[in-house]
């Protein structure tokens, strides 16, 4: 048996020794890569690992609009969705790269600064492809265990990358994905908002019918490159469709040209795919993912497949977790990463 003095010495040595030789603690570092003449800035998170170990690694892709590397649109909204996803995957020893896409953060508009009207959806796909290649080439990355995780519109981008990049990703996580054409999704959202306004007495049934018909006519006009008649639309919707015909027209048309279920056919058979949909997601209702889920089955993607998230909204939150990933979303991510889902704190297990 050790003397009290010897035991104290051993205890002190254990405290002061620090990490064992060859152990690399978790760390973030700034990554810069160039695509189409634009320096793009991102954050690489590397979990704790053994020196020389190659890790699974995931590219994280944000949703639509000016959404930065963390999943925020400052100064208006700061849910931190992608930063939280990076943290969850880091707990499962998956390295992650997230970046400021065009129009956000340190990247800004880059080469498109003087002609932003020429920025289209394929430019964002090329930027994501360059990010994937940058992640692939990091010294800690296992290039045979690459993943792509996209949220909302970023999930559609992830799906396109899945069938085109080299090497093909081992898995895709499509979180609350844009799973139908862009203008169809916009029309669906606007019809739902109009129905709710009518339910609250803001429109008569006749007015609701006229607005719904005008929305559908506006979508058809945009696709046929004709002027949109906004005379039967409320002012806010008239402004929206006017904007779609303005400087953003090129982006809208190129985004709307993509039908996500078609992109699934290019996936490598056996690609591991998670597709989530929240039952409280008013932006991307679960029913909009039906065709994509069927296309993934036809493409012989492997599980987890489609996972409904009870009570979860578009930002992956629920009523009990308004500022953090809901337990159902965390469980889905852990399952995707190959980890047995952990009991939620509220389950009492």
Residue pairs with C-beta under 8 A, 6 or more apart in sequence:
2 10
19 25
22 50
22 51
22 52
23 48
23 49
23 50
23 51
24 46
24 48
24 49
24 50
24 51
25 48
26 45
26 46
26 47
26 48
26 90
27 45
27 46
28 43
28 44
28 45
28 46
29 43
29 44
29 46
30 41
30 42
30 43
30 44
31 41
31 42
31 43
31 44
31 97
31 99
31 134
31 138
32 39
32 40
32 41
32 42
33 39
33 40
33 42
33 130
33 131
33 133
33 134
34 40
34 130
35 126
35 127
35 129
35 130
36 110
36 111
36 123
36 126
36 127
37 110
37 111
38 102
38 107
38 110
38 111
38 112
38 127
39 107
39 110
40 99
40 100
40 101
40 107
40 110
40 127
40 130
40 131
41 69
41 99
41 100
41 105
41 106
41 107
42 69
42 97
42 98
42 99
42 100
42 131
42 134
43 69
43 86
43 97
43 98
43 99
44 95
44 96
44 97
44 135
44 138
45 86
45 90
45 95
45 96
45 97
46 55
46 95
46 140
47 55
47 90
47 91
47 93
47 94
47 95
48 93
49 55
49 93
49 140
53 140
54 140
54 141
54 142
54 143
54 145
55 93
55 94
55 95
55 140
55 141
55 142
55 145
56 93
56 94
56 95
56 142
56 145
56 146
56 147
56 170
56 337
57 94
57 95
57 96
57 97
57 135
57 136
57 138
57 140
57 141
57 142
57 145
57 146
57 147
58 89
58 94
58 95
58 96
58 97
58 146
58 147
58 148
58 149
58 173
59 96
59 97
59 98
59 128
59 131
59 132
59 135
59 146
59 147
59 148
59 149
59 158
59 161
60 69
60 82
60 85
60 86
60 96
60 97
60 98
60 149
60 150
60 151
60 154
61 128
61 148
61 149
61 150
61 151
61 154
61 155
61 157
61 158
62 68
62 69
62 71
62 81
62 82
62 98
62 101
62 151
62 152
62 153
62 154
63 71
63 81
63 151
63 152
63 153
63 154
64 152
64 153
64 178
65 73
66 73
66 103
66 104
67 73
67 101
67 104
68 74
68 100
68 101
68 104
68 105
69 82
69 83
69 98
69 99
69 100
69 104
69 105
70 78
70 80
70 81
70 82
70 83
70 98
71 79
71 80
71 81
71 82
71 83
71 84
71 85
71 151
71 315
72 78
72 79
72 80
79 315
79 317
79 323
80 323
81 151
81 315
81 316
81 325
82 98
82 151
83 98
84 316
84 324
84 325
85 96
85 149
85 151
85 175
85 316
85 325
85 333
86 96
86 98
88 325
88 330
88 333
88 334
89 96
89 149
89 333
89 337
90 96
92 333
92 334
92 337
92 338
92 339
94 147
94 337
95 135
95 138
95 140
95 141
96 149
97 131
97 134
97 135
97 138
99 107
99 127
99 131
100 106
100 107
100 108
101 107
101 124
101 127
101 128
102 108
102 109
102 110
102 112
102 119
102 123
102 124
102 127
103 109
103 116
103 119
109 116
109 119
112 118
112 119
112 123
116 247
117 247
117 248
117 249
117 250
118 250
119 250
119 251
120 250
120 251
120 253
120 254
121 251
121 254
121 255
121 257
121 258
122 254
124 157
125 157
125 160
125 161
128 157
128 158
128 161
129 161
129 164
129 165
132 146
132 148
132 161
132 165
132 169
133 165
135 141
135 146
136 143
136 146
136 167
143 167
144 167
144 170
145 170
146 167
146 169
146 170
147 169
147 170
147 171
147 172
147 173
148 158
148 161
148 162
148 169
148 171
148 172
148 173
149 158
149 172
149 173
149 175
150 156
150 157
150 158
150 159
150 172
150 173
150 174
150 175
150 177
151 175
151 176
151 316
152 175
152 176
152 177
152 178
152 283
152 284
152 314
153 178
153 255
155 173
155 174
155 175
155 176
155 177
155 178
155 179
156 177
156 178
156 179
156 258
156 260
156 263
158 172
158 173
158 174
159 172
159 174
159 177
159 260
159 263
159 264
159 267
160 258
160 263
161 169
162 168
162 169
162 172
162 263
162 266
162 267
162 268
162 271
163 263
163 264
163 265
163 266
163 267
163 268
164 266
168 267
168 268
168 271
169 271
170 271
170 272
171 271
171 272
171 273
171 274
171 336
172 267
172 271
172 272
172 273
172 274
173 273
173 274
173 276
173 333
173 336
174 273
174 274
174 275
174 276
174 292
175 274
175 276
175 316
175 329
176 276
176 277
176 278
176 281
176 283
176 284
176 314
176 316
177 260
177 275
177 284
177 289
177 292
178 185
178 260
178 284
179 260
179 261
179 275
179 284
179 288
179 289
179 291
179 292
180 188
180 259
180 260
180 288
180 291
180 292
181 256
181 257
181 258
181 259
182 252
182 255
182 256
182 258
183 219
183 222
183 223
183 252
183 256
184 219
185 284
185 288
186 219
187 215
187 216
187 219
188 285
188 288
189 282
189 283
190 215
190 237
191 212
191 215
192 282
194 203
194 208
194 211
194 212
194 215
195 208
197 203
197 208
198 204
198 205
198 207
198 208
203 211
210 232
211 232
211 233
211 234
211 237
213 232
214 229
214 230
214 231
214 232
214 233
214 237
215 233
215 237
217 228
217 229
218 228
218 229
218 230
218 233
218 241
221 227
221 228
221 229
222 228
222 241
222 244
222 245
222 252
222 253
222 256
223 256
227 245
228 241
228 242
228 244
228 245
230 237
230 238
230 241
230 242
233 241
244 252
260 292
260 295
261 291
261 292
261 294
261 295
262 295
264 292
264 295
264 296
264 298
264 299
264 301
265 295
265 298
265 299
267 273
267 296
267 299
267 301
269 299
269 300
269 301
270 300
270 301
270 302
271 299
271 301
271 302
272 301
272 302
272 303
272 304
272 336
273 296
273 301
273 302
273 303
273 304
273 305
274 304
274 305
274 307
274 332
274 333
274 335
274 336
275 289
275 292
275 293
275 296
275 305
275 306
275 307
276 306
276 307
276 308
276 309
276 312
276 316
276 329
276 332
277 284
277 285
277 286
277 288
277 289
277 306
277 307
277 308
277 309
278 284
278 286
278 308
278 309
278 311
278 312
278 313
278 314
278 316
279 286
279 308
279 309
279 310
279 311
279 312
280 311
280 312
280 313
280 318
281 312
281 313
281 314
282 313
282 314
283 314
284 314
286 308
289 306
293 305
293 306
296 305
296 306
297 305
304 332
304 335
304 336
307 332
307 335
309 316
309 326
309 328
309 329
309 332
310 318
310 328
311 318
311 319
311 326
311 328
312 318
312 326
312 328
312 329
316 325
316 326
316 329
317 323
317 324
317 325
317 326
318 326
318 327
318 328
320 326
320 346
321 327
325 333
327 344
327 345
327 346
328 344
330 342
330 344
331 341
331 342
331 344
332 341
334 340
334 341
334 342
335 341
343 349
